[in-house]
C-alpha cells in the first residue's frame, strides 16, 4: 500500500530527505569531477598539440619604409654617461639615438642609495642611470639575467620601477612567471614593437632566479623567465671506459661509510654519471661521442615546458606586433675546454633556440651573456646575434670602496675581473649592430666596433667608445671569422663591418 507524504513519520521523512541530498551530492561530485577531467584533458591536449601557424600576413615584418634597430650587449653601468664630451663616447651614443629602436641587456640593479631598504650587493648603479639610458636613446631592455637578484627581489623591483619611470620598456622579469614570460610592447611611429626576454641558469644556485606561476592565491614567486637545461659532456669511448673504471674503483671504498651512495643501476652502456659533489646535484654526466662529435663538447637539452612557454610568448607577440625582438642572456660554452664566459662559438642548443624563435615569429634574436663577441647568422632572412659582448662594463666599482668602508686597491680581484678577465682584453671589446630593414625585408647589418677604455684610468673604464682603427680592425676580423663559420659574409669597410643581404649573401637557410 502506498503511503502519502502526510502519513510518513518524522523519522521516515528525515531518512528520505537525507537520501535525496546524498543522491544530489553524488551527482554534483560526479559532474564536477567530469568537468575537471575534461578541463585537464583539454589542457594536456592543448599543450601537447602544435599550435597552428600564424598566417603569412601576421608572420611578416610589417613596418613600412626604412626601419633601423640598434642592438648592444650587456650594460653593467653604475653612473650616468650620456653627458660626456668624449667624442668617442658621443659617436657610440649617436648610433643608439639615431636608430628607430635601440635594445640591450641591463645587468645588475639600480636604486636610490639613500632610500633603498633592500640588501645592496654586487652590480648596483645609482637611480639616475635609468633616465640617462633614455637620454642615450635606449627604448627596450632585457632584464632576465644572472645578476637579477644581486640585491634580491627588492633590487629587481626598484630597478624595474626606475625603468618604468624613465619610459624604458623591459622584459623577462616580474612578480610571477606569467609577468616574466609575457611579451612587452612599445608603440613607435612606424608601428608596434614587442620584446620577449629569457635566461638560462649558469649554476645550480641560479635556478632560484626563476619566477613561478601564480595559481589562485598561491605561488607567484618573483623572478625571471627561465629556460632550464640539462647537459652531458661528450668524451671518446675510451675516455668513458676510463671514467667508469675510476668511478667503480672509488665505489669499492663505500663500505667505509654508514650511508654510502648506491651503486648505479640500469645505466646505459654509452653514458655514466660521475661524482661531482656530496649533494649530488651537480654530478656531471658523460657519454660516448657519436660520429662527427668533438670530445669535450657539451650536449645541452632544453626543458620542453620552458621552451614551449617561450615560443608561445613569441608567437603571441607576433600576432599583435609589427616587429618582435627575442633576447636571451646565456653563459653556456660549446666545450668544457673553453674558458668560462669567453666562449666564442654558440652551443648547438643556442643555435636551435635562435632558429626556433625566428620560426615562431621573432624578427631578430639578440644574444648576450658571454663576455666576448660571437658570430652573426642570417637565418631565413632574419639576423641572429649570438653574442654582442659588453656595452658598459663598469665592473671595477665595489660598494665597500664607494661608501668608504675599505681602501681602493689596484691589485684587487675585482680589478682583474674588470680589466683583464681571462687574461685578455676581449671583455672590453664589443660592438653596436645597426640593422636596417626596407619595407619589412632585411637590407643590411652594419657593425661598429667599440672599446671600453682598457688603457685608461678607472674613472673611464667600462664606458663605450668607438674603437680606434687598430683595435676596430682586430674586433671586426674576429667577428668576420666567427660569422663565416655560420655562413655569413662580413665586408670590412674602413672601421665598419657590413653584412649585405641578398640571394648570395643570406647565410644558412
Secondary structure as the mmCIF struct_conf table of DSSP 4:
data_model
#
loop_
_struct_conf.conf_type_id
_struct_conf.id
_struct_conf.beg_label_comp_id
_struct_conf.beg_label_asym_id
_struct_conf.beg_label_seq_id
_struct_conf.end_label_comp_id
_struct_conf.end_label_asym_id
_struct_conf.end_label_seq_id
HELX_LH_PP_P HELX_LH_PP_P1 UNK A 2 UNK A 4
HELX_RH_3T_P HELX_RH_3T_P1 UNK A 5 UNK A 7
BEND BEND1 UNK A 8 UNK A 8
HELX_RH_AL_P HELX_RH_AL_P1 UNK A 10 UNK A 48
BEND BEND2 UNK A 49 UNK A 49
HELX_LH_PP_P HELX_LH_PP_P2 UNK A 50 UNK A 55
HELX_RH_AL_P HELX_RH_AL_P2 UNK A 56 UNK A 59
BEND BEND3 UNK A 60 UNK A 60
BEND BEND4 UNK A 65 UNK A 65
STRN STRN1 UNK A 66 UNK A 76
BEND BEND5 UNK A 79 UNK A 79
TURN_TY1_P TURN_TY1_P1 UNK A 82 UNK A 83
HELX_RH_AL_P HELX_RH_AL_P3 UNK A 87 UNK A 98
BEND BEND6 UNK A 99 UNK A 100
STRN STRN2 UNK A 101 UNK A 106
BEND BEND7 UNK A 108 UNK A 108
STRN STRN3 UNK A 109 UNK A 111
TURN_TY1_P TURN_TY1_P2 UNK A 113 UNK A 115
BEND BEND8 UNK A 118 UNK A 118
BEND BEND9 UNK A 122 UNK A 123
STRN STRN4 UNK A 124 UNK A 126
TURN_TY1_P TURN_TY1_P3 UNK A 127 UNK A 127
HELX_RH_AL_P HELX_RH_AL_P4 UNK A 128 UNK A 136
TURN_TY1_P TURN_TY1_P4 UNK A 137 UNK A 137
STRN STRN5 UNK A 140 UNK A 142
BEND BEND10 UNK A 145 UNK A 145
TURN_TY1_P TURN_TY1_P5 UNK A 146 UNK A 151
HELX_RH_AL_P HELX_RH_AL_P5 UNK A 152 UNK A 166
TURN_TY1_P TURN_TY1_P6 UNK A 167 UNK A 167
STRN STRN6 UNK A 169 UNK A 171
BEND BEND11 UNK A 172 UNK A 172
STRN STRN7 UNK A 173 UNK A 174
BEND BEND12 UNK A 175 UNK A 176
HELX_RH_AL_P HELX_RH_AL_P6 UNK A 177 UNK A 181
BEND BEND13 UNK A 182 UNK A 182
STRN STRN8 UNK A 184 UNK A 188
TURN_TY1_P TURN_TY1_P7 UNK A 189 UNK A 190
STRN STRN9 UNK A 191 UNK A 199
BEND BEND14 UNK A 202 UNK A 203
HELX_RH_3T_P HELX_RH_3T_P2 UNK A 204 UNK A 209
STRN STRN10 UNK A 210 UNK A 210
STRN STRN11 UNK A 214 UNK A 215
TURN_TY1_P TURN_TY1_P8 UNK A 216 UNK A 217
STRN STRN12 UNK A 218 UNK A 219
STRN STRN13 UNK A 223 UNK A 224
STRN STRN14 UNK A 226 UNK A 226
STRN STRN15 UNK A 229 UNK A 235
HELX_RH_AL_P HELX_RH_AL_P7 UNK A 237 UNK A 251
TURN_TY1_P TURN_TY1_P9 UNK A 252 UNK A 253
HELX_RH_3T_P HELX_RH_3T_P3 UNK A 254 UNK A 256
BEND BEND15 UNK A 257 UNK A 257
TURN_TY1_P TURN_TY1_P10 UNK A 258 UNK A 259
HELX_LH_PP_P HELX_LH_PP_P3 UNK A 260 UNK A 264
BEND BEND16 UNK A 266 UNK A 266
TURN_TY1_P TURN_TY1_P11 UNK A 269 UNK A 270
STRN STRN16 UNK A 271 UNK A 273
TURN_TY1_P TURN_TY1_P12 UNK A 278 UNK A 279
BEND BEND17 UNK A 280 UNK A 280
TURN_TY1_P TURN_TY1_P13 UNK A 281 UNK A 282
STRN STRN17 UNK A 285 UNK A 288
HELX_LH_PP_P HELX_LH_PP_P4 UNK A 289 UNK A 290
TURN_TY1_P TURN_TY1_P14 UNK A 291 UNK A 292
HELX_LH_PP_P HELX_LH_PP_P5 UNK A 293 UNK A 294
TURN_TY1_P TURN_TY1_P15 UNK A 295 UNK A 296
STRN STRN18 UNK A 297 UNK A 297
STRN STRN19 UNK A 298 UNK A 302
HELX_RH_AL_P HELX_RH_AL_P8 UNK A 304 UNK A 320
BEND BEND18 UNK A 322 UNK A 322
STRN STRN20 UNK A 323 UNK A 330
BEND BEND19 UNK A 334 UNK A 334
STRN STRN21 UNK A 335 UNK A 335
TURN_TY1_P TURN_TY1_P16 UNK A 336 UNK A 337
BEND BEND20 UNK A 338 UNK A 338
HELX_LH_PP_P HELX_LH_PP_P6 UNK A 339 UNK A 339
TURN_TY1_P TURN_TY1_P17 UNK A 340 UNK A 341
BEND BEND21 UNK A 345 UNK A 345
HELX_RH_AL_P HELX_RH_AL_P9 UNK A 348 UNK A 360
TURN_TY1_P TURN_TY1_P18 UNK A 361 UNK A 361
BEND BEND22 UNK A 363 UNK A 363
STRN STRN22 UNK A 364 UNK A 369
BEND BEND23 UNK A 370 UNK A 372
STRN STRN23 UNK A 373 UNK A 373
STRN STRN24 UNK A 376 UNK A 379
TURN_TY1_P TURN_TY1_P19 UNK A 380 UNK A 381
STRN STRN25 UNK A 382 UNK A 385
BEND BEND24 UNK A 386 UNK A 386
STRN STRN26 UNK A 388 UNK A 388
STRN STRN27 UNK A 390 UNK A 393
TURN_TY1_P TURN_TY1_P20 UNK A 395 UNK A 396
HELX_RH_AL_P HELX_RH_AL_P10 UNK A 399 UNK A 402
TURN_TY1_P TURN_TY1_P21 UNK A 403 UNK A 404
BEND BEND25 UNK A 405 UNK A 406
TURN_TY1_P TURN_TY1_P22 UNK A 410 UNK A 411
BEND BEND26 UNK A 412 UNK A 412
HELX_RH_AL_P HELX_RH_AL_P11 UNK A 413 UNK A 419
BEND BEND27 UNK A 420 UNK A 420
HELX_RH_3T_P HELX_RH_3T_P4 UNK A 421 UNK A 423
BEND BEND28 UNK A 424 UNK A 425
HELX_RH_3T_P HELX_RH_3T_P5 UNK A 426 UNK A 428
STRN STRN28 UNK A 429 UNK A 438
TURN_TY1_P TURN_TY1_P23 UNK A 439 UNK A 440
STRN STRN29 UNK A 441 UNK A 451
TURN_TY1_P TURN_TY1_P24 UNK A 454 UNK A 455
BEND BEND29 UNK A 456 UNK A 456
HELX_RH_3T_P HELX_RH_3T_P6 UNK A 458 UNK A 460
TURN_TY1_P TURN_TY1_P25 UNK A 461 UNK A 462
STRN STRN30 UNK A 465 UNK A 466
HELX_LH_PP_P HELX_LH_PP_P7 UNK A 467 UNK A 468
HELX_RH_AL_P HELX_RH_AL_P12 UNK A 469 UNK A 484
TURN_TY1_P TURN_TY1_P26 UNK A 485 UNK A 487
STRN STRN31 UNK A 491 UNK A 493
TURN_TY1_P TURN_TY1_P27 UNK A 494 UNK A 495
STRN STRN32 UNK A 496 UNK A 500
BEND BEND30 UNK A 502 UNK A 502
TURN_TY1_P TURN_TY1_P28 UNK A 503 UNK A 504
BEND BEND31 UNK A 505 UNK A 505
#
